[in-house]
Amino acid sequence: MGFPSKLKDLNLYGDGESWKGEVAECTIPKLVLKMEDWRGGGMIGPVPIDQGLDKLEFEFKAGGLLLSPLQQFGAPAADAAQLRFAGAYQNDHSGVENYAEVVARGRYSEVDFGTQKVGDDTETTYKMACAYYKLVLDNTVILEIDLLAGIFVVFGVDRYAERRQALGA
């Protein structure tokens, strides 16, 4: 019988600083391949052509203001800041707990202070444009993407190794 593992708790770290109790929600980067339809002579329909990866964005919401992302806002380097998401997932059928980790490096591209109203809950949303992404499940690297270095590893297979070699990188 299948039963899903669900997120039971999380923590987010910014450049090693724990934001435990301050961050309640994270949207880890969505993985999207840029695809362009191609239909050549003799083909009866278009076939999507892989044009590389689309942008990676990490977004999270804090209960108030976090100063370090504000200090790093506008940083000149594409990989100036690091975020590390740690999530504990549990299967309520088997009781088995799994560990997920996402490491991302990039720079903050957006800070939304939201609505500020006395007596209401306040929330600040931070968005990071990522140059690096790594997904680890139970200490096994599942994906590693380094946009600057041209690295794209999926379950241990380096999908761009031959391309980098052809370019002399």
C-alpha positions as CSV (number, residue, x, y, z in Angstrom):
1,M,0.0,0.0,0.0
2,G,1.4,3.4,-1.0
3,F,1.2,6.3,1.4
4,P,2.8,9.7,1.0
5,S,5.5,11.2,3.2
6,K,4.4,14.7,4.3
7,L,6.5,17.6,5.5
8,K,6.4,17.7,9.3
9,D,8.9,20.4,10.0
10,L,11.4,22.7,8.3
11,N,14.2,25.1,8.9
12,L,15.9,27.6,6.6
13,Y,19.4,28.8,6.9
14,G,20.8,31.9,5.3
15,D,24.6,31.7,4.9
16,G,24.7,29.3,7.8
17,E,22.5,31.4,10.1
18,S,19.5,29.5,11.3
19,W,16.1,31.2,10.9
20,K,14.3,28.6,13.1
21,G,11.0,30.0,14.2
22,E,11.2,32.9,11.8
23,V,10.5,31.3,8.4
24,A,7.2,29.3,8.1
25,E,7.0,28.8,4.3
26,C,9.4,28.1,1.5
27,T,9.0,27.6,-2.2
28,I,12.0,25.7,-3.4
29,P,13.2,26.3,-7.0
30,K,10.9,24.9,-9.7
31,L,12.8,22.8,-12.2
32,V,11.9,23.7,-15.8
33,L,13.5,22.8,-19.1
34,K,13.2,25.5,-21.7
35,M,11.6,23.8,-24.7
36,E,11.2,25.1,-28.2
37,D,9.0,23.3,-30.7
38,W,10.7,22.1,-33.9
39,R,9.0,20.8,-37.0
40,G,11.2,20.0,-39.9
41,G,10.4,18.7,-43.4
42,G,9.0,15.2,-43.3
43,M,7.8,15.4,-39.7
44,I,4.1,15.1,-39.1
45,G,4.2,17.3,-35.9
46,P,6.5,19.3,-33.7
47,V,8.9,17.8,-31.3
48,P,10.1,19.9,-28.3
49,I,13.9,20.7,-28.4
50,D,15.7,21.1,-25.1
51,Q,17.2,24.6,-24.9
52,G,18.6,24.2,-21.4
53,L,17.3,25.1,-18.1
54,D,14.9,27.9,-17.2
55,K,15.7,30.3,-14.3
56,L,15.7,28.9,-10.8
57,E,14.1,31.0,-8.0
58,F,13.9,30.3,-4.3
59,E,11.2,32.1,-2.4
60,F,10.4,32.2,1.3
61,K,8.3,34.1,3.8
62,A,9.4,35.3,7.2
63,G,7.2,36.5,10.0
64,G,9.1,39.8,10.2
65,L,12.2,41.3,8.8
66,L,15.4,39.3,8.3
67,L,18.4,41.7,8.2
68,S,21.0,39.5,6.3
69,P,18.9,39.2,3.1
70,L,18.4,43.0,3.2
71,Q,22.2,43.5,3.6
72,Q,22.8,41.2,0.6
73,F,20.1,42.8,-1.6
74,G,21.8,44.2,-4.7
75,A,25.0,42.1,-4.3
76,P,27.0,42.2,-7.5
77,A,27.9,38.5,-7.6
78,A,25.4,36.0,-9.1
79,D,26.1,33.6,-6.3
80,A,26.6,36.0,-3.4
81,A,24.2,34.4,-0.9
82,Q,23.4,30.8,0.1
83,L,20.1,29.3,1.3
84,R,19.8,25.8,2.8
85,F,16.4,24.3,3.3
86,A,16.1,21.3,5.7
87,G,12.9,19.4,5.7
88,A,11.7,16.4,7.8
89,Y,9.1,14.3,6.0
90,Q,7.2,11.5,7.6
91,N,5.1,8.7,6.3
92,D,2.1,8.3,8.6
93,H,1.5,4.7,7.6
94,S,5.0,3.4,8.3
95,G,6.3,6.1,10.6
96,V,9.5,6.3,8.5
97,E,11.1,9.8,8.5
98,N,13.0,11.1,5.5
99,Y,15.3,14.1,5.3
100,A,15.4,16.5,2.4
101,E,17.9,19.3,1.9
102,V,18.0,22.0,-0.8
103,V,21.1,24.2,-1.1
104,A,20.9,27.2,-3.4
105,R,23.3,30.0,-4.1
106,G,22.3,33.2,-5.8
107,R,21.3,36.8,-5.1
108,Y,18.2,38.4,-3.7
109,S,16.1,39.8,-6.6
110,E,13.0,40.8,-4.7
111,V,11.9,41.8,-1.2
112,D,8.2,42.3,-0.6
113,F,7.3,43.8,2.7
114,G,3.6,43.1,2.3
115,T,0.9,45.0,4.1
116,Q,1.9,46.6,7.4
117,K,-1.1,47.1,9.6
118,V,-1.1,47.5,13.4
119,G,-2.7,44.5,15.1
120,D,-2.4,42.2,12.0
121,D,0.2,39.6,11.3
122,T,3.1,40.9,9.1
123,E,5.0,38.9,6.7
124,T,8.0,39.6,4.4
125,T,8.6,37.6,1.2
126,Y,12.1,37.2,-0.1
127,K,13.0,35.9,-3.6
128,M,16.5,34.7,-4.7
129,A,17.5,34.2,-8.3
130,C,19.7,31.1,-8.1
131,A,22.9,30.3,-9.9
132,Y,23.3,27.0,-8.0
133,Y,20.9,24.3,-6.8
134,K,21.4,20.9,-5.1
135,L,18.7,18.5,-3.9
136,V,19.6,15.9,-1.4
137,L,17.3,13.2,-0.1
138,D,18.4,11.0,2.9
139,N,22.0,12.0,2.2
140,T,21.9,11.0,-1.5
141,V,22.5,13.8,-4.0
142,I,19.5,13.6,-6.4
143,L,20.2,16.8,-8.5
144,E,23.0,19.3,-8.7
145,I,22.8,22.3,-11.1
146,D,25.5,24.9,-11.4
147,L,24.4,27.3,-14.1
148,L,27.7,29.3,-14.1
149,A,29.9,26.2,-14.4
150,G,27.5,24.4,-16.9
151,I,27.0,21.4,-14.5
152,F,23.7,19.4,-14.6
153,V,23.9,16.2,-12.6
154,V,20.8,14.0,-12.2
155,F,21.0,10.9,-10.1
156,G,24.8,10.8,-10.6
157,V,24.7,11.3,-14.3
158,D,26.4,14.4,-15.6
159,R,24.2,15.3,-18.5
160,Y,26.5,18.1,-19.7
161,A,29.9,16.5,-19.3
162,E,30.4,15.9,-23.0
163,R,29.2,19.4,-23.8
164,R,31.7,20.9,-21.4
165,Q,34.5,18.7,-22.8
166,A,33.6,19.7,-26.4
167,L,33.9,23.3,-25.3
168,G,37.3,22.7,-23.6
169,A,35.9,23.5,-20.1
